Amino acid sequence: MNLEGKRIGLALTGSFCTLAQVLEEAKALRAAGAELYPIFSENVQILDTKFGPASYWREAFGTVCEHEMITDIVQAEPIGPKSYLDLMLIAPCTGNTLAKLTQGITDGVVLMATKAHLRNNKPVVLAVATNDGLSRNLKNIAAMLAEKNIYLVPFGQDDPIKKPFSLVAKMPLIIDTVSNALEGRQLQPILR
Ligand SMILES: Cc1cc2nc3c(=O)[nH]c(=O)nc-3n(C[C@H](O)[C@H](O)[C@H](O)COP(=O)(O)O)c2cc1C
């Protein structure tokens, strides 16, 4: 896969259990030639969880991404007027961020960066990971599927017995989804 010179905003939100998988896909995007601009949600920037301290994730993604992290809405705003990204990837995308996105809320760095990018009529890829994907957040997934310039990393139920409402994107499909989205196509099948 050749993503040479493609500039991608890599936005991480607080699905802490999937950060390690996304890190691997960030490496794959970089190896394919993409330039990565990391954007951590405010929660990912500061929260230490059982999946690792915030400092660990900052450093791990910092070594993969050549650009400085965009950390607040002031730094995110120029993504609109300067139009310097080819694609915004929100991976993982929490239920919280998904719900706010569908409502046009922009009270955080990831949401502001995405709004700024969308104004330029360019693609956004979402890799959802949320325990309420088949309950409260299902309507928001439907809304995103119908929205121009939004593409979803194919997803499925990760643990139907213990977590019957949970949906998680197949993170190894991020690179294929990105590549298709850059050409205006949704990778299919969406349900896996
Ligand atoms: C250890 C841990 C794991 C979490 N995993 C998820 C998850 O997989 N999906 C999700 O939607 N929220 C998850 N959350 C909750 C989000 O972090 C929380 O909703 C937060 O407000 C998300 O903010 P953000 O979307 O701005 O990053 C988790 C929280 C913690 C502490």
The ligand as a MOL file (V3000), in Angstrom:
LIG
                    3D

  0  0  0     0  0            999 V3000
M  V30 BEGIN CTAB
M  V30 COUNTS 31 33 0 0 0
M  V30 BEGIN ATOM
M  V30 1 C -9.9030 2.0280 31.3180 0
M  V30 2 C -10.9680 2.6900 30.4960 0
M  V30 3 C -11.3560 2.1120 29.2920 0
M  V30 4 C -12.3450 2.7160 28.5020 0
M  V30 5 N -12.6940 2.1370 27.3280 0
M  V30 6 C -13.6230 2.7200 26.5370 0
M  V30 7 C -13.9530 2.1530 25.2890 0
M  V30 8 O -13.3990 1.1420 24.8410 0
M  V30 9 N -14.8910 2.7790 24.5440 0
M  V30 10 C -15.5250 3.9180 24.9600 0
M  V30 11 O -16.3790 4.4340 24.2380 0
M  V30 12 N -15.2100 4.4820 26.1570 0
M  V30 13 C -14.2870 3.9220 26.9420 0
M  V30 14 N -13.9530 4.4890 28.1500 0
M  V30 15 C -14.6480 5.7000 28.5700 0
M  V30 16 C -14.0770 6.9500 27.8910 0
M  V30 17 O -12.6980 7.0780 28.1750 0
M  V30 18 C -14.8670 8.1840 28.3970 0
M  V30 19 O -16.1780 8.1430 27.8580 0
M  V30 20 C -14.2120 9.4860 28.0380 0
M  V30 21 O -15.0630 10.5570 28.4310 0
M  V30 22 C -13.9420 9.5710 26.5540 0
M  V30 23 O -13.4710 10.8680 26.2240 0
M  V30 24 P -12.9130 11.1670 24.7700 0
M  V30 25 O -13.8840 10.5990 23.8070 0
M  V30 26 O -12.8750 12.6760 24.7190 0
M  V30 27 O -11.5570 10.5840 24.7180 0
M  V30 28 C -12.9640 3.9070 28.9430 0
M  V30 29 C -12.5470 4.4980 30.1430 0
M  V30 30 C -11.5660 3.8980 30.9140 0
M  V30 31 C -11.1280 4.5740 32.1790 0
M  V30 END ATOM
M  V30 BEGIN BOND
M  V30 1 1 1 2
M  V30 2 1 2 3
M  V30 3 2 2 30
M  V30 4 2 3 4
M  V30 5 1 4 5
M  V30 6 1 4 28
M  V30 7 2 5 6
M  V30 8 1 6 7
M  V30 9 1 6 13
M  V30 10 2 7 8
M  V30 11 1 7 9
M  V30 12 1 9 10
M  V30 13 2 10 11
M  V30 14 1 10 12
M  V30 15 2 12 13
M  V30 16 1 13 14
M  V30 17 1 14 15
M  V30 18 1 14 28
M  V30 19 1 15 16
M  V30 20 1 16 17
M  V30 21 1 16 18
M  V30 22 1 18 19
M  V30 23 1 18 20
M  V30 24 1 20 21
M  V30 25 1 20 22
M  V30 26 1 22 23
M  V30 27 1 23 24
M  V30 28 2 24 25
M  V30 29 1 24 26
M  V30 30 1 24 27
M  V30 31 2 28 29
M  V30 32 1 29 30
M  V30 33 1 30 31
M  V30 END BOND
M  V30 END CTAB
M  END
